[in-house]
């Protein structure tokens, strides 16, 4: 967490990859800055560039994930879903630390820590030609493999506590420590 290295978190859906990314951000020097999540699995093919880079139109500006995460951390969840063409643009941002919004004319400098996650084997995707090898190497500086929850039953009480506290906060219920009830 204390380094600026890019992190690639892999593991099956529902294993807690986003929680790991949040923990890394929370314990990093960027903890007081933004933590932005871009879930690539939820985007439509034509919206990747807009969601990442933002857009300028008729004098208006929409900020993309890169700009919103400036000085903080950007998590690209399910990075394997990003189209091949967009992967090249992400690579360019990682190299140059700058980009242009769609329809924009000026470069915007960014300073982000990038964390990526995937439930797919990126090495396999590279070998099959469906993921850029150069981007894979830039993302895979530090790799964390999250085992399925079925293999980490000791984490279930912690997760119950985490999600219960989140629900309590949402409904303004007094916080309690549920963890002690599971020993």
Secondary structure per residue as TSV (DSSP state, phi and psi in degrees):
chain	resnum	aa	ss	phi	psi
A	1	X	-	360.0	-34.4
A	2	X	-	-77.0	-13.4
A	3	X	S	-86.7	174.2
A	4	X	-	-101.7	7.2
A	5	X	-	-61.2	147.6
A	6	X	-	-73.3	147.6
A	7	X	E	-126.2	136.1
A	8	X	E	-114.9	117.3
A	9	X	E	-105.6	122.6
A	10	X	E	-120.3	152.0
A	11	X	E	161.1	165.4
A	12	X	-	-67.6	159.0
A	13	X	T	-55.6	134.2
A	14	X	T	85.1	6.5
A	15	X	S	-85.6	-10.3
A	16	X	-	103.4	25.1
A	17	X	H	-61.3	-40.4
A	18	X	H	-65.6	-38.2
A	19	X	H	-63.0	-38.8
A	20	X	H	-63.0	-44.9
A	21	X	H	-61.7	-43.2
A	22	X	H	-61.4	-40.7
A	23	X	H	-65.1	-41.6
A	24	X	H	-59.7	-48.0
A	25	X	H	-62.1	-46.0
A	26	X	H	-60.3	-30.9
A	27	X	T	-101.6	15.0
A	28	X	S	-102.3	166.5
A	29	X	T	-62.9	-14.4
A	30	X	T	-93.9	9.5
A	31	X	T	-55.3	-30.9
A	32	X	T	-84.9	-4.9
A	33	X	S	-98.4	-179.4
A	34	X	-	-67.0	145.5
A	35	X	E	-119.1	108.7
A	36	X	E	-111.7	134.2
A	37	X	E	-112.0	128.2
A	38	X	E	-116.8	109.0
A	39	X	E	-89.8	100.5
A	40	X	G	-65.5	-24.7
A	41	X	G	-70.7	-21.0
A	42	X	G	-94.2	-7.9
A	43	X	S	-87.1	148.6
A	44	X	-	-83.1	152.4
A	45	X	G	-53.0	-37.1
A	46	X	G	-82.7	-4.5
A	47	X	G	-105.1	-4.0
A	48	X	H	-56.3	-51.3
A	49	X	H	-61.7	-44.5
A	50	X	H	-63.0	-44.3
A	51	X	H	-66.7	-34.1
A	52	X	H	-78.7	-50.6
A	53	X	H	-101.1	-14.3
A	54	X	-	80.5	-176.9
A	55	X	E	-153.7	147.7
A	56	X	E	-115.1	132.7
A	57	X	E	-154.8	129.4
A	58	X	T	48.5	40.6
A	59	X	T	81.0	-3.3
A	60	X	E	-98.4	157.8
A	61	X	E	-130.8	132.6
A	62	X	E	-113.3	129.6
A	63	X	-	-86.0	133.8
A	64	X	-	-88.6	176.2
A	65	X	H	-60.1	-37.7
A	66	X	H	-61.2	-44.4
A	67	X	H	-70.7	-38.5
A	68	X	H	-67.1	-27.5
A	69	X	T	-91.7	0.4
A	70	X	T	-51.6	131.5
A	71	X	T	74.9	-6.3
A	72	X	S	-116.7	-142.7
A	73	X	E	-122.9	137.3
A	74	X	E	-114.3	123.3
A	75	X	E	-101.1	117.8
A	76	X	E	-97.7	102.1
A	77	X	E	-81.0	136.6
A	78	X	T	56.1	52.9
A	79	X	G	-57.5	-23.8
A	80	X	G	-64.3	-17.8
A	81	X	G	-85.2	-7.1
A	82	X	S	-72.8	131.0
A	83	X	-	-58.8	150.4
A	84	X	H	-54.0	-42.2
A	85	X	H	-64.2	-40.5
A	86	X	H	-70.2	-30.5
A	87	X	H	-57.9	-39.4
A	88	X	H	-62.7	-38.8
A	89	X	H	-69.6	-35.8
A	90	X	H	-65.6	-43.4
A	91	X	H	-57.1	-43.7
A	92	X	H	-61.2	-40.6
A	93	X	H	-64.6	-42.0
A	94	X	H	-63.3	-33.5
A	95	X	H	-78.4	-48.3
A	96	X	H	-92.9	-19.5
A	97	X	S	60.1	33.0
A	98	X	E	-155.7	161.8
A	99	X	E	-160.1	170.5
A	100	X	E	-115.3	141.9
A	101	X	-	-66.6	157.9
A	102	X	B	-58.1	134.9
A	103	X	T	65.1	8.9
A	104	X	-	-89.2	160.5
A	105	X	-	-115.3	-15.3
A	106	X	S	-111.9	145.6
A	107	X	E	-76.7	144.5
A	108	X	E	-116.9	122.4
A	109	X	E	-81.2	139.0
A	110	X	-	-132.6	150.1
A	111	X	-	-130.2	95.3
A	112	X	-	-125.6	155.7
A	113	X	E	-101.6	127.0
A	114	X	E	-103.2	126.3
A	115	X	E	-118.1	134.3
A	116	X	E	-121.1	151.8
A	117	X	E	-136.1	155.3
A	118	X	E	-156.3	146.5
A	119	X	S	-101.1	-0.6
A	120	X	S	-106.5	160.3
A	121	X	-	-82.6	104.3
A	122	X	H	-66.1	-31.1
A	123	X	H	-61.5	-42.1
A	124	X	H	-62.5	-42.0
A	125	X	H	-64.9	-36.3
A	126	X	H	-63.7	-47.8
A	127	X	H	-62.3	-32.6
A	128	X	T	-86.8	-1.2
A	129	X	T	82.1	15.4
A	130	X	S	-102.4	0.0
A	131	X	S	-145.8	138.2
A	132	X	-	-67.8	128.7
A	133	X	H	-65.0	-40.7
A	134	X	H	-65.0	-37.4
A	135	X	H	-68.9	-41.8
A	136	X	H	-54.2	-46.2
A	137	X	H	-66.9	-33.2
A	138	X	H	-72.0	-32.8
A	139	X	H	-80.4	-32.2
A	140	X	T	-91.7	45.9
A	141	X	T	-72.7	-46.8
A	142	X	E	-131.0	121.1
A	143	X	E	-108.0	137.8
A	144	X	E	-124.5	124.8
A	145	X	E	-104.6	119.5
A	146	X	E	-97.5	118.7
A	147	X	-	-69.0	155.7
A	148	X	-	-61.3	150.3
A	149	X	G	-58.1	-30.6
A	150	X	G	-60.0	-25.2
A	151	X	G	-94.5	-1.3
A	152	X	-	-128.5	53.9
A	153	X	G	-61.1	-23.6
A	154	X	G	-65.7	-17.3
A	155	X	G	-85.0	-13.8
A	156	X	H	-58.8	-47.0
A	157	X	H	-59.8	-37.3
A	158	X	H	-65.1	-40.4
A	159	X	H	-68.8	-38.4
A	160	X	H	-61.0	-44.1
A	161	X	H	-62.9	-46.0
A	162	X	H	-59.2	-51.4
A	163	X	H	-71.6	-31.8
A	164	X	H	-64.5	-45.5
A	165	X	H	-61.8	-36.9
A	166	X	H	-64.7	-42.9
A	167	X	H	-65.4	-43.1
A	168	X	H	-59.9	-41.0
A	169	X	H	-65.9	-41.5
A	170	X	H	-60.4	-40.7
A	171	X	T	-101.1	13.0
A	172	X	T	56.0	45.4
A	173	X	-	-99.8	142.2
A	174	X	-	-57.9	135.4
A	175	X	-	-69.5	138.5
A	176	X	-	-133.0	157.0
A	177	X	-	-95.2	104.2
A	178	X	-	-81.8	-17.8
A	179	X	G	-58.0	-39.5
A	180	X	G	-64.1	-22.4
A	181	X	G	-76.8	-7.1
A	182	X	G	-104.6	3.7
A	183	X	-	-88.0	360.0
